[in-house]
Amino acid sequence: MNKRERFEAFLHNQPVDYVPSGIFHHYMPSQEWMAGTKEPRSFEKLVAGQLVTKRRTDPDICKIMNDVLMIMPIDVSMVKEPKDLKDVIPPAMDSVYVSRTLELTERVLKFYEDEDIPSFVTSFAPIFSLRHRLEDNDPDHRDVMGELFAADPQAAYDGMKTVAERTMEIHQKLFDEFPLDGIYFSVNNQNSVLSDELYREIAAPIEKEMIADINKRGLTFMHICGTRGQTNNLNLYTDYDFAAVNWAVYSENISLKEGKELFGGRPVMGGFAQTGLIYDGTEEAIKAEVKRILDETGQLGGMIGADCTVPMDIDEKHFVWVREAAQEYAAAHR
């Protein structure tokens, strides 16, 4: 099988020659996650790092990491009280932010122009960037999004809707200009920053609309972000229309097998914690863990992954060991 055939089989819960993997890391520290529009050095380092990863690991899928563009530079300076949430302003389509997003996508895809590899752009639901931007805007840098949203749900909905509409415009531009398979779409309600009821009322409808829009043009590979041990109620997402899903197995204490059942048998990715064994384990230990995961989940409709992005200074040969272990497992279970 080539990479596309293997991924297509994964998506349809069909046999594969070996279980593919998708383990990712950031290339830039969090202090530079908004540097992409201002610091050419940060942007160039992000691009160059993804070429190094490609050469070192020969990945099963291409997931374009957008570290220095992760946090959309939404103008929230007008938010002094909850009702002001409706007035937030996302970057314009002719902004540096959008042009850099397009440039990043073009340049990383060019690294893979000689092979047919499933390719995804990383994107985030509005709640992610708004939470960061509202914290930055608070005089005391408090995490204020939850209380602001709870105080005026309609204004919060209107603000998220504005951000979602711009994000969907960016998605459309990306699909129009580049041969993408889909969007790696990150959602979260980490540590119940919103009550389940409020999340279902104001966040879920917008996220579902964004996914429906992605699905008109490609695939939604959904990531339920449980980074650094933060938890989510996975039941909030069981009716989302994604092609495949990743969640934090260790943060949520829900195994791949259990999650696959929860999500109706749809394809799943994960297995490793965000840190620990995948980061500092020996070749023998990492390969043994891959084989344990496959013993538990089988080889249909699964990819080996991690709870979230692994540490950025990881030795990337660990990713190669994961693939080798999957190949060894497949050879032993034919």
C-alpha positions in Angstrom: 0.0 0.0 0.0 1.1 3.6 -0.6 0.4 6.3 2.0 -2.9 7.3 0.4 -4.2 3.8 0.1 -3.3 3.1 3.7 -5.0 6.2 4.9 -8.2 5.5 2.8 -8.3 2.0 4.3 -8.0 3.6 7.8 -10.9 5.9 7.1 -13.1 3.0 6.1 -12.1 0.6 8.8 -10.6 -1.7 6.2 -7.4 -3.8 6.4 -4.1 -2.1 6.1 -0.6 -3.4 5.4 0.4 -1.8 8.7 -1.3 0.7 11.0 -0.2 4.2 10.2 0.8 6.8 12.7 0.5 10.6 13.2 2.5 12.0 16.1 3.2 15.7 16.0 5.3 18.3 17.8 5.5 22.1 17.8 8.5 23.8 16.3 8.2 27.1 18.3 7.8 27.8 22.0 4.4 29.2 23.1 5.9 32.7 23.5 6.1 32.8 19.7 2.7 31.5 18.9 1.6 35.0 17.7 4.9 35.9 16.0 4.1 34.7 12.5 2.8 38.1 11.3 5.7 40.1 12.8 8.8 38.0 13.0 10.1 36.6 9.7 12.7 34.5 11.6 10.0 32.6 13.5 8.0 32.0 10.4 11.0 30.7 8.5 12.1 28.5 11.4 8.6 26.9 11.4 8.7 26.2 7.7 12.3 24.8 7.8 11.5 22.6 10.7 8.8 20.8 8.8 11.2 19.9 6.0 13.6 18.4 8.6 10.8 16.3 10.0 9.8 15.1 6.6 13.3 14.0 5.8 13.9 12.4 9.1 10.6 10.5 9.6 8.9 10.0 6.2 5.4 10.5 7.9 2.3 8.7 6.9 0.3 11.9 6.7 1.2 15.6 6.3 -0.2 17.7 9.1 0.9 21.3 8.5 1.8 22.8 11.9 1.0 26.5 12.1 2.6 27.3 15.5 3.3 31.0 14.9 -0.1 31.5 13.4 -2.1 29.3 15.8 -3.7 32.1 17.7 -5.7 34.1 15.3 -5.0 37.8 16.0 -8.6 38.8 16.8 -9.1 42.3 18.0 -10.7 42.1 21.4 -9.6 45.5 22.6 -13.2 46.8 22.7 -14.2 44.1 25.2 -14.7 45.9 28.5 -17.8 44.0 29.6 -19.6 40.9 28.4 -21.9 42.6 25.9 -18.9 43.8 23.9 -18.1 40.2 22.9 -20.3 40.7 19.9 -18.0 43.3 18.5 -14.7 41.3 18.2 -12.9 41.7 14.9 -11.1 38.9 13.2 -8.2 39.6 10.7 -9.3 40.7 7.2 -8.9 38.3 4.3 -6.2 40.7 2.9 -4.3 40.7 6.2 -0.7 39.5 6.8 -2.2 36.7 8.9 -4.1 35.2 6.0 -1.3 35.7 3.5 1.1 34.0 5.8 -1.3 31.1 6.4 -1.5 30.6 2.6 2.3 30.9 2.2 2.9 28.4 5.0 0.5 25.9 3.4 2.1 26.3 -0.1 5.6 25.9 1.1 5.1 22.9 3.3 3.0 21.1 0.7 5.8 21.7 -1.8 8.1 19.5 0.4 5.7 16.6 -0.5 5.1 17.4 -4.2 6.8 14.2 -5.4 4.5 11.9 -3.3 0.8 11.3 -2.9 0.4 11.9 0.8 -2.8 12.8 2.7 -2.4 16.4 3.7 -4.2 18.5 6.3 -4.1 22.1 7.5 -4.3 22.7 11.3 -7.2 24.9 12.3 -9.0 25.8 15.5 -12.5 26.4 16.7 -13.2 30.1 17.8 -13.1 29.2 21.5 -9.3 28.6 21.3 -8.1 31.9 19.9 -10.8 33.9 21.8 -9.7 32.4 25.1 -6.1 33.4 24.5 -6.9 36.9 23.2 -9.3 37.7 26.0 -6.7 36.7 28.6 -4.1 38.9 26.9 -6.6 41.7 26.9 -7.4 41.4 30.6 -5.5 44.0 32.7 -4.4 41.2 35.1 -4.1 38.5 32.4 -6.8 36.4 33.9 -8.5 33.6 32.1 -11.8 35.5 31.8 -13.5 33.8 28.8 -15.7 31.5 30.9 -17.2 34.2 33.1 -17.6 36.6 30.1 -19.4 34.0 28.0 -21.7 32.9 30.9 -22.6 36.6 31.6 -23.8 37.2 28.1 -24.2 34.0 26.0 -25.8 35.8 23.1 -22.9 38.3 22.7 -20.5 35.4 23.1 -22.3 33.4 20.4 -22.3 36.5 18.1 -18.5 37.0 18.6 -17.7 33.3 18.0 -19.9 33.4 14.9 -18.0 36.3 13.5 -14.7 34.5 14.1 -16.1 31.3 12.6 -17.2 33.0 9.4 -13.8 34.4 8.8 -12.2 31.0 9.6 -14.5 29.4 7.1 -13.5 31.9 4.5 -9.8 31.0 5.1 -10.6 27.3 4.8 -12.3 28.0 1.5 -9.3 29.9 0.2 -7.0 27.1 1.3 -9.1 24.4 -0.5 -9.4 26.5 -3.6 -5.7 27.1 -3.9 -4.1 23.9 -2.6 -4.6 20.1 -3.0 -5.6 19.5 0.6 -7.4 16.4 1.9 -9.0 18.3 4.8 -8.6 20.2 8.0 -7.2 18.9 11.2 -9.8 20.7 13.3 -9.1 21.4 17.0 -12.0 21.8 19.5 -12.1 21.8 23.3 -14.0 22.7 26.4 -11.0 22.2 28.6 -11.7 21.7 32.3 -15.3 22.7 31.6 -14.5 26.4 31.0 -18.1 26.5 29.9 -20.8 24.4 31.4 -21.9 21.5 29.2 -25.3 23.2 28.8 -23.7 26.5 27.7 -21.2 24.8 25.4 -24.0 22.9 23.7 -26.0 26.1 23.4 -23.4 28.5 21.9 -20.2 26.7 20.9 -21.4 23.4 19.5 -23.7 24.8 16.8 -20.9 27.0 15.5 -18.4 24.1 15.5 -20.9 21.8 13.7 -21.5 24.5 11.1 -17.7 24.8 10.6 -17.3 21.1 10.2 -20.2 20.9 7.7 -18.5 23.6 5.7 -15.2 21.7 5.8 -17.0 18.5 4.7 -18.2 20.2 1.5 -14.6 20.4 0.3 -12.7 17.7 2.2 -12.4 15.8 5.4 -12.6 16.8 9.0 -10.0 15.1 11.2 -11.1 16.3 14.6 -8.8 16.8 17.6 -10.4 17.1 21.0 -7.6 19.0 22.7 -6.7 17.7 26.2 -3.2 19.1 26.3 -1.2 18.9 29.5 -3.8 16.8 31.3 -6.8 19.1 30.7 -10.0 17.2 30.4 -13.0 17.4 28.1 -16.4 15.8 28.2 -16.2 13.6 25.1 -20.0 13.2 25.1 -20.2 16.8 23.8 -18.8 15.6 20.5 -20.4 12.3 19.7 -22.8 13.8 17.2 -20.1 15.9 15.4 -19.7 14.9 11.7 -16.0 14.1 11.5 -14.1 11.5 9.4 -11.7 10.6 12.2 -11.0 11.7 15.8 -8.1 12.1 18.2 -8.5 12.8 22.0 -6.3 12.6 25.0 -6.5 9.0 26.0 -4.6 9.6 29.2 -6.2 12.9 30.2 -9.7 11.6 29.7 -8.9 8.0 30.9 -10.8 6.7 27.9 -8.9 4.1 25.8 -8.8 4.0 22.0 -11.1 0.9 22.1 -13.6 2.7 24.5 -13.5 5.9 22.5 -14.1 4.1 19.2 -17.2 2.6 20.7 -18.3 6.0 22.1 -17.9 7.6 18.6 -19.9 4.9 16.9 -17.0 2.9 15.4 -15.5 5.8 13.5 -11.7 5.8 12.9 -9.6 6.9 15.9 -6.0 8.1 16.5 -4.0 8.1 19.7 -2.5 5.7 22.2 0.5 7.5 23.7 0.5 10.1 26.4 1.7 13.6 25.4 4.9 13.2 27.4 6.7 10.3 29.1 7.3 7.1 27.2 7.0 8.6 23.7 9.5 11.3 24.7 12.1 9.5 26.8 11.5 5.8 26.2 14.0 3.4 24.7 13.4 1.8 21.3 12.4 -1.4 23.0 9.9 0.3 25.3 8.3 2.4 22.6 7.9 -0.5 20.3 6.5 -2.7 23.1 3.9 0.0 23.8 2.9 0.3 20.1 2.3 -3.5 20.1 0.3 -3.3 23.4 -1.9 -0.6 21.8 -2.5 -2.8 18.7 -3.2 -5.8 20.9 -6.0 -3.7 22.5 -7.4 -2.0 19.5 -6.6 -4.2 16.5 -5.5 -3.0 13.1 -8.8 -1.7 11.6 -9.7 2.0 11.8 -6.9 3.1 14.0 -3.8 5.3 13.8 -1.1 5.4 16.4 -0.9 9.0 17.9 -0.5 10.9 21.1 -2.8 12.8 23.4 -1.6 16.1 21.9 1.6 17.6 20.5 4.6 15.9 22.1 7.5 18.0 23.4 9.2 20.1 20.7 12.7 18.8 21.5 11.8 15.1 21.0 14.2 12.9 19.1 12.2 12.3 16.0 13.6 8.8 15.5 11.0 7.9 18.1 8.4 8.4 15.4 10.3 6.0 13.1 10.3 3.4 15.9 6.5 3.7 16.1 6.1 3.0 12.4 8.6 0.1 12.6 6.8 -1.4 15.5 3.5 -1.2 13.6 5.1 -2.9 10.6 6.6 -5.6 12.8 3.2 -6.2 14.4 1.5 -6.5 11.0 4.1 -9.0 9.8 3.5 -11.1 12.9 -0.3 -11.1 12.6 -0.9 -11.8 9.0 
